[in-house]
Amino acid sequence: MHEFSIAMSIIEIAEAEAKKAKATSIIELVLDVGTMAGIEFFALDAAMEMAVKNTLLETAKVNVNKIQARARCTKCGSVFDIDQVYDECPKCKSLYHELLSGKELKIKSLVVDVDD
């Protein structure tokens, strides 16, 4: 389950950024994760739930934005949603396309609490 190591990396990055801001806790973490990022969403949720224990994220609300994979057909230029790398263009049935989105895995935002 590589999602646990991904969760640990996310926590490490979030805590480092929170410490730069001299935060006492993290209130909210928002992630953008593409449907073709190689991540099982259920496994990531479970991994985050386990990994946040005894961290600044322990009580944080974690929101995961699922980014649908989209591609542009290199033959006809049509833009369409894809679920698999080998999905064909719905307009011309070509298998050749460029991925526009769906491989994201990033921390979109972090809300922290800072004591004055």
Secondary structure, 3 states (H helix, E strand, C coil): CHHHHHHHHHHHHHHHHHHHCCCCEEEEEEEEEECCCCCCHHHHHHHHHHHCCCCCCCCCEEEEEEECCEEEECCCCCEEECCCCCCCCCCCCCCCEEEEECCCEEEEEEEEECCC
